[in-house]
Amino acid sequence: MSQRIERVNQLIQREVSHQLRQRYQKKALKITISSVDTSTDLRNARIYFSVLGNSTDIKEAKTFFYEIGRKIQRNVSNNIILKYFPKFEFIYDESLKRGASLIELIDEIVEES
């Protein structure tokens, strides 16, 4: 991945997180933007998010991004100037959940030994 794409990923992640904190504080309280993956042609960006909570909270977050995703994209595009601004796709990131379950398994093994 080029340095330019990496910088764009970091900039989009920072700006989306900022928009969530500033404009949607109550609804986005449990949501964290974990990473962004922008295509090399800057046409598409996958925004991965994680949610603190149970499956109901995850469903609510997915619905939230489905309803508000285009508005977030528009707000971010007003603050970031690029030749082509990517279309956002919000994807739930299960890696933090898997990591937590692996840590629990390791802790159980250590306790048994």
C-alpha positions, 0 to 999 in steps of 0.5 A: 500500500502506498504512503499516500493511500495510508495517509488518506486512510488515517485522515478519513478514519480521524475525520469520521471519528470526529464526525461521530463524536461531534454530531452523533454523540448519543447514538455513536457512544459505543462505536469505534472506527477501527480502520479504513481501507481505501481503494488505490483509485480513491473511489471506494473506502471500507470503514470498519467499526467495532461496537462495545456491547451485545448483538442488539447494540451491533444491530443498532450500529449497523442500522445507524450507519445504513441511515446516516452513512451518506450524511457522514460521507458528505460531511467528511467530504466537506472537510477533506479535499481530494481529487476523487472522494471515495464512496463509504461502505461501513463494515462491522469489524469482528476482530476485536471481539475475536481477540477478546475471546482468544484472551479469555481462552488463554486466561482459562488455560493459564488458570488450569495449569 
